[in-house]
Amino acid sequence: MAGVETKGEILSYLDKVTREIDPPKTESFTTTAVASACHVSRNLASQYLNELVREGPAIKVGSRPVLFLHRRDLERYLQAKLEKNEYSSMSELLMLAGRRASRDFEQAIGSDLSLGQCVEQLKSAMQYPPHGIPVLLVGDHGTGKEYLSRLTFEYGKNAGILSKNASYISVDASRHSNAGASLERLIFGEGKIPGSVGNSHGGVVYIRRFDHLDPVSRDAILQRIRECETGAQEQGRTARFILGTSRDIDSDAVKAIARSIPIVIRLPRLSERTMEERTLLVMDFLKKEGQRAASDAAISRGALRALVASEFEDNVDGLRACITNCCANSYLNRKDDRLVIQTYNLPPDIISSLQTRVDDDQLIPGGTEDAFDSHRRVTGLFQQIVDAFHSFEDEKLSFDEFFSSAVATLKAYEDYLDFDDQNADERSASYEQVIGPIVDEVNESYGLDLTRKTARLLSHLVASQLWAGTPLTSWRLHNRVAFKSLCAELSRRYLVASSAVSQIDSKVRLALGAEMDDLVRAMLLLEICHVLSSGTKRREALGKR
């Protein structure tokens, strides 16, 4: 009986420490820590821990030292189901759970999309000798200025640009708006007082709300920053500076600051982020709330779509606060141990703008990419065309074999749009109203027989290009060279199709103000080439009769 009680105490200990898990700190999960906390010998603790692993309530990670964690708490932390009881390392566990360790800028959702250029500029500013280049981050409230400044510091440490003892220090200029001299002393120190620069040990000093300072104080601090940049400051009192402002980039205050700061970076508002990013942000915040409440988190498709489509005054911070509020409401009224955001949990102003869909009540678990199932299917179809074209380029397929395969895949995509696409939106439908007459004009001009399917195909492709609505965004960037080559090959072989596509492109640009990219052009070329080929075969067949 004592053994059962001891094993229960050990499991309760794992429950407690796993709920408080912090991945870099693993000391609490060792056999030694368990033995000490439960007042048993190390051998006995090891015996019971391994029994708990075999029975299922515990997970074993074969690192050095070996770690033991509470299964359900770990699953709730990861927001993922674990299929095994034992893992060779924490890296394997995270990978199989659909997570991987992210470094510095990789942690920022959209670092390879709408934030890509911002990240590249921050990296350049950090690397530039001898002490980096000052940066001015311009963005509305809640766009992530301080968050990116912290990731810049992490990048500097990880890349070996900053010393191991370098620190990140944040200073709020608005608290010293009427006392610029005291802020200058706070930042740069005076006499034996090191100030933020000295205390950073060559790290990063972030000054938020820098525009709140009066012009005289602002100019004095900018002068001192220039001295740090050139190394004119005394040894040990240099740092890399990032300034933040929520003013408009065209405001007089920002223009005045920009005259002294070489790199000015504007962060996009939430409404300017891609739909993929906004979806990932919702799911990431939901996952964090599930971890916080130690509950399995989920969201209905209807609530997800509504949150992704909504605008928030405080941008990303506003979205995060909304999800926290929704989760708090759900937690208070939950019927089981799950944390589920349904449409009725949303704020009234978001509910009032809803457009209902047939699958709105389907639940998406927190931490899953299930929200992108249809998008992965689309990406997979286009990937088939790319793979077939590469096989043609490598002379593994003839052109006719490639063409037949590509057309069959394109038709599968058209069928998907007609029957399976639950993510079609009003924007694509409105584009179809504009593009339909353009397709009819081209039919008249070239004697083609393009149908409503062609107009719908083109409308969806243009919408995905202009609004970056899915993971297709980053995928199409990665494959842009292949589509450029495909366009060139089809245009060379089908001059009439190439001319027709150019006319459509010109008219779409006139109507919507946007030029079609190579993926859109390639799919349209395939469609028209197929129509031309089918017409030729029909005429040949009739001639033989």
N, C-alpha and C positions, 0 to 999 in steps of 0.2 A: 504493500500500500504506500509505503514511504517512497518507493521508486516512482510510482505513478504521480505522486504529488511533486516530486523533484522534477520529473519531466514536464509537468504542467507549469512549474515555476520557470523553467528554462524557456518554454514556448511563450509564456507571458513576457519574459524579458525580451525575447526576440521581437515580439509584438510592439513593445514600448520603443525599442531603439530603432526599429525599421520605420515606424511612423515618423521618427525624427531624422530620417536618413539625410545625410549630406555626402554625396558621392566621394569627394576628396578625403573624407574622414572615415576610415574603416576600422579604427581600433576597437570600437564597441562590438564588432561582429566576429571577433576571434574566439577560439576555444578558451584561451586564457582569460579574456574579459568576461565570458559567460560563467566560467568556473568561479571567478572572483565575485561577481555580482550575486550568484546563487549560492555561494559558500559551499561548494563541493570541490572534490579533487578534479584535476585537469582530465585524468583518464575517465572518470565517471561522466564529466560534462561531454567529452568526446563521444562516449558510447551513446548517451541520450540524444545528442545532436544528430548523429548519423542515423539513429532510429527514426527521428522526426523527418529526416530527408527521405528515407525509404518509404515512410508512411504517407508523405506528401505535404504536411503543413510547413516544412522548411525547405529552403533552397541552399545548395552548397556550391560555392565558387572556389575552384581549385587554384587559387592564387597563392602567393607567399606573403603572409601566412594564409591558411585556408579561412574562408569567411562563411558564416551561416546567417541567413536572413529569413524573415517571416514571409511566406509565399504571398498571401493575400494582400498584405501591406505593400509588398514590393510591386505586385501587379497594379495596385491602385496608384502607387507612385509613378510607375511607367505608363499607366493607362493602357496596358496591354496584357494579354494572357501569355503565361509561360508554359511551354509544352514539355519541358524537361525538369528533372529534379536536380541535376548536376550540370555545371558548366565549367569549362576549363579555365576561364578568366572572366573578369568583369566586362572586357571588350566583347567577348563572344556573347555574353548574356545581353548586353545592350544592342548588339547587332541583330541578334535573333528576335529581339523585342521591337525591332524597327527603329532603334535609336542608335546614334553614334556620338562620340564625343566631338563637340564643335569647338574650334579655336577662334578667338577674337571675332573678326567680322563675320565668320560663318554663322555665328549665333543670331545675327540680324536677319529677320525674314525680309527677303527682297534684296539681299546684298548682291545677287547676280541679276536683278531685274531693275526696278525703278531706283534703287539705291546704288546701283553698280558704279555710276560715274562719281557719286559722292565718296564711295569707298576708295576708289582709285586716287582721287585727289587727296584724301586723308593719308593714304599710304605714302604718296609722294611728299607731302608736307612733313611727315614723320622722318623720312629717310634723308631729306636734303641736308647736306653738310653746311656748317659744322654742328649747328644746334637746331636743325629743322627750320621750317617756315611757319610763322603764325597763320592761323586759320580763323575766318569768321564764318560761323554757322548761322544761316538765316532761315527761319522757319516759324510757322504759326505755333501757338501753344499746343503741346502734346505731339509734335512731329518726331521727337526723339533726339533732340540736340545733345542733351547731357548723356543719354545712353550711348550715342555714337562717340562722344568724346571719351567715355570710359573704355569702349572697345578699341579706340585708337591707342590708348595707353596700353591695353592688353597686347595689341599687335606689336607695339614697340618693344615690350618685354619679350614676347615670344620670338620676335625676329632678331633679338640680340642688339637692338638699336639702343635700348635703355639699359642701365645697369640693374643688377639683381636687387639692389636696395632702393631703386627708384620708387616714388610714390605718386599717386594721383590725388590732387587736391582741388576741391571745388570751392569757389568764392562767389557770393551773391552780391553783385555791385549795387543792386537796388537798396540794400541796407545802408549804403554809404553814399547815396546820391547827393546828399548835401554836405558831405565831408570827404571830398576827394583825397585830401592829404592823408587822412587816417587810412583810407583804402590803399593808397600807395605804400604806406609803411607796412600794412598788413600783408601785401603781396610781396614786396621787395625787401622788407626788413629795414632795420636801421641800427648802426653800430653793431653790437654783439647779438642783436635779435635777428635771426635768419629770415623771418617772414615765410610766406607760402613757397616762394622760389627756393629758398635754402632748405626748407623742410621737405621739398619734393625730391631732393638729391638728384637733380637732373631729370626728373620725371615730367609729368604733365600738369599744368595749372589751367583749369577751366574757369573762366569768368563769365557767369551767366548774367543776363539782363544788362549787358555792358552799355547799351544805349541809354540807360537810366541816368548815367553820369552827366554832369554839366560839361560843356565843351572844353573848358580849361582843364578840369581834372582828367577828362578823357584823353586830351592831347598829351598831358604829362605822362600818363600811364603808357600810351602808345609809344612815346619816345623811349621810355625805359624798356619796353618790349623789343624795340628795334636794337637796343644795346645788347640785350640777351641774344638776339638772333645773330648778330655779327660777332659775338664773343667779347664785346666791350665791357661787359659786366665783370666784376672781380671773380676769380676762380671759385667754384662751388656755389655761385649764385646765378646759374643759368638754368633754363627750363624751356620746354616747348609749350607754347601758348595756344589755347583754343578759346575764342570768344563766342558768346551766343547772344542772339537777339531775336525777338518775335516781331520786329518791325517789318514792314514791306521792303522788299529788296530795292525798290525804286524810291524809298523815302529819303529825305535829306540827311537824316541821322545815319542811315546805313551807308549812303554815298560818302559822307564825311569820314566814317570809320574805314571804309574800303580804300581810301586814298593812302592809308598807312599799312593795310593788311594785304599782302600779295594774293592770297587765295581766299576767294569768297565762294561759299557753297550754299546753294539753296536746297533745302529739304522739301520733298513733295508733301502736299496735304494728303490725308487719308483718301479723299475722293480721287486723287491723282494716282494712287497706287493701283496696280493691276488687280483684277478680280481674284487671280490666284493668290496674290499676297494677302488680300483682305480675308479670303477664306482660311488661309493658313494662320493668320493672326487670330481669327475667331477660335479655331480649333486649338491653337496653342494656349490662349487664355483659358479656354474651357478645361484643357488638360491640367493647367496649374490650379484651377479651382477644385478639380477632382482630387489632386494631390493634397491641397490645403484641407479639404473636408474629409480626407481618407475615404472617398467614395468613388464608385464607378460612375464616370460622367458620360453624358450623352446629350445630343441635341437633335431636334426634329429637322428634317430637310427644309420645311417651311420657315422655321425660325432662323436656320442658317442662311437661307437665301435673303430673308428680310434684313438680317444684320449686315450681310455683305453689301447689300444695296443701299444701306442707310448712310447718311452723313452725320458727323458728330462735331460739335463746336470745338471740342478739345482733341479732335483727330484720334490718334491711336490711344491716347490716354482716355478719351471719352468712350471709345469702344471697349477698352478694358474695364472701365467703371461700370458700363452698362451690363457687361457679362457678369461681373461680380454681383451686381444688384439682382440680375435674373437668377443667378445661382442661389443667392440668399433667399429669394422668394420661393424658389423650388425646394430648398432645404427645409424651410419652415413648414411647407405643405406636403412634403414627400410621404408616399405610402409605403416605401420600402427603403433599403439602404442605398439606392441609386440617387444620383444627382442629375436630373433631366430638365433641360430647358425646352419647354413647349412654347408654341406661339403665344398662348395666353400669358406667359411669363414676361413677354416683351413690353416695353413702355407703350402707352396708348398711341403716341404719335407715329410709332413704327408700325403698329398693328393697323392703323387707319390707312396706310399706304400699301397694304399687302395685295399682291396678285396671286390668287390661289392656284395650286397645281394638284394633279391627281396623287402625287406621292408626298405631299406635304407632311403627312403623319409618320412617315418612315423615320426611324431613329438611326443616327450615326454615332457610334461610340467615340468618346474622347480619345485623342491620340491616334485615330485611324485616318487613312487616306481614302476611306470609302467615299468621301464626298467627291473624289476625282475619278470614280470608277468609269463613268462615261467618257471622261476626258482621256483616260489612259487607253480606252478602246479606240478613240479617234487617233491618238498619237500612234498607236500600234498599226492602224491601217496605213497611215502616211509612211510609217517606217518600212512597211512592206514594199511600197513603191520605191523608196530610197534604196533598199537592199537589192531589189531587182535591177535598178539602174546601175548600181555598183557592179553587179554581176555582168551586165551588158558591157560596161567599161572594161572589165577584166576578161572579156571575151569568153565568159562561161555561158552566156545566153546570146542568141541572135537578137537583132532588133525586134523582129516580129514576135519572138517569145517574150521579150521584155514588155512590148507594147500590149500584148494580150493580157499578161499578168497585171500590168498597171491599170488597164481599163477595167478589168474585173474587180480590182480593189476599189477603184473610184466608184463603180456602180454599187459596191457594198456600202460605201460611205453615203451615197445618195439614198440608199434604202434605209440606212440608219437615221438620216435626217427625216425621212418620210414617216417612219414607224416607231422608232425607239428613242428619239431625242426628247427627253423630259426637261432639258435645260434650255430649250429655245426661249428667247426673250423677245420683248416688244421691239427692241432695237433692230434685231435681224429682220423681223417682219416689216418694219418701216423701210429698211434698206431694200427689201424685195419689191416694195411698191415703187421705188425709184428705179431699180435695176431691171425690173420686168420689161418696161417700154424700151430700154436700151437694147436688151436682147432681141426684142421684136424688130427694131431698126436694123440690127446687124443681120437678122434673117432675111430682111428685104434686100439689103445691100449685096449680100453674098449668096443668096439663094440657099441658105441653110435651113435646117429643120430643128433648131434648138428649142427645147420644151420648157415648161414651167420648172422642171427639175433643175435645169441649168441656172435659171434665175435664182432659185433657192440655194443651190450649191454656192454660187458666187456671193450671195448675200451673207451666208454664214461665214465663208472664208474671209470676206472683207471685214465683217464684224469682229472676228477673232484676231485679225491683224490690227485693227484700229484700237480695240479696247483691251487687248491683251488679256482675254477673259479666262484662260485656262493654262495648265502646264504646257500647252502647245506653244506658249510664248517662248520659253527658254529652249524648247526643243527645236523650234523653227530657226532660232538664231544659230544653234549648233549645226544645223543642216543647210544653212543658206547657200554654201558653196555648191552642194549637190544639186539644189534646185536651180541655181543659176546655170550650171552645166546642162541640166535637163532641158531648161528653156532653150538654150542655144542649140541643142541637138534636135529638138522638135521643130524649132523655127527654121532650121536648115533643111529639114526634110519636107516640111509642110508650109510653103510660102503663103498660101491663102489663109491658113489657120493663123499664122503669125500676123498677117495684116488685119484679120478680124479681131484678134486679141488686142492689137494696138488701138483699134477704133473703140473697142469696149473700154479699154484702160483710159483713153482720152475722155470719153463721155462720163465715166465714173468719177474721174478727177474733177471734171467740170461740175458734176452734180453734188458730190460729197466733199470735194476739196482734198482728196487723198489719192496718192498713186498706189496701184496694186503692187505688192511685193512679189518676189520670185516664186514663193509657194503658190500664191493665188494664180499667177500667170501660168505656172506649170500645170496646175489642175485644169484651168480653163483651156489651155492648149490641148491637153489630153482629151478633154470632152469634145472639142471642135474637131480634132484629128479623127476621133472615133466616128463622129457624125459624117465627116467627109469620106472616110474609108467605107463606112456602111453604105453610103449613097453610091459610091463607085461600084461596089460589089453588086448592088441591086441593078444598076444600069447595065453592067456586064452580063448579068443573068438574063435580063430582058432581051438584050441584043442577041444572045445565043438562041433564045426561043424563036 
